[in-house]
């Protein structure tokens, strides 16, 4: 008889999923701002390093963490039985 009572994702995997989500939210927060109230005034601050380079890299890191959390195989011994 096979043991099908084990969870497919472990506690550590769930922790990684949450951390990846938090990293992605931080990237979207970094991307916010740069708008102006007057549409006739051009604002160069929307083209700074933080919005064009740093925020997308942070979001991609969060996506990579999510992929690792989903694809990581549980160990056969202690971690998957908790």
C-alpha positions as CSV (number, residue, x, y, z in Angstrom):
1,X,0.0,0.0,0.0
2,X,1.4,3.4,-1.0
3,X,1.6,6.3,1.5
4,X,-0.4,9.1,-0.2
5,X,-0.9,11.1,3.0
6,X,2.2,13.2,2.5
7,X,1.8,16.8,1.4
8,X,3.3,17.5,-2.0
9,X,4.9,20.7,-0.7
10,X,6.7,20.9,2.6
11,X,6.7,23.6,5.3
12,X,10.0,24.9,3.9
13,X,8.4,25.0,0.4
14,X,5.5,27.0,1.8
15,X,7.9,29.4,3.5
16,X,9.8,29.8,0.2
17,X,6.5,30.6,-1.6
18,X,5.6,33.3,0.9
19,X,9.1,34.8,0.7
20,X,9.0,34.8,-3.1
21,X,5.6,36.6,-3.0
22,X,7.0,39.2,-0.6
23,X,10.1,39.8,-2.8
24,X,7.8,40.3,-5.9
25,X,5.6,42.7,-3.9
26,X,8.7,44.6,-2.9
27,X,9.7,44.9,-6.6
28,X,6.3,46.3,-7.5
29,X,6.6,48.8,-4.7
30,X,10.0,49.8,-6.1
31,X,8.4,50.4,-9.5
32,X,5.7,52.7,-8.1
33,X,5.7,56.5,-8.4
34,X,7.0,59.0,-10.9
35,X,3.7,60.4,-12.1
36,X,2.7,64.0,-12.2
37,X,-0.7,65.6,-11.7
38,X,-0.3,68.0,-14.7
39,X,-0.3,66.1,-18.0
40,X,1.5,69.0,-19.7
41,X,4.6,68.6,-17.6
42,X,7.1,65.8,-18.4
43,X,8.7,64.1,-15.4
44,X,12.1,62.5,-16.0
45,X,11.9,60.7,-12.6
46,X,10.0,57.8,-14.1
47,X,13.1,56.8,-16.1
48,X,15.4,56.4,-13.2
49,X,17.5,53.3,-12.3
50,X,15.2,52.1,-9.6
51,X,12.1,51.8,-11.8
52,X,13.8,50.6,-15.0
53,X,16.5,48.2,-13.7
54,X,16.3,47.4,-10.0
55,X,12.5,46.7,-9.7
56,X,12.3,44.3,-12.6
57,X,15.4,42.4,-11.3
58,X,13.8,42.2,-7.8
59,X,10.5,40.9,-9.4
60,X,12.5,38.3,-11.4
61,X,14.3,37.1,-8.3
62,X,10.9,36.6,-6.6
63,X,9.7,34.6,-9.6
64,X,12.8,32.4,-9.4
65,X,12.2,31.9,-5.7
66,X,8.6,30.8,-6.5
67,X,9.8,28.4,-9.2
68,X,12.4,26.9,-6.8
69,X,9.7,26.5,-4.1
70,X,7.4,24.7,-6.4
71,X,10.0,22.5,-8.1
72,X,12.0,21.5,-5.0
73,X,11.6,17.9,-4.1
74,X,11.1,17.0,-0.5
75,X,13.7,14.9,1.3
76,X,12.6,11.3,1.9
77,X,13.4,11.4,5.7
78,X,12.4,14.1,8.2
79,X,11.2,17.1,6.2
80,X,8.3,15.6,4.4
81,X,6.8,13.9,7.4
82,X,6.2,17.1,9.4
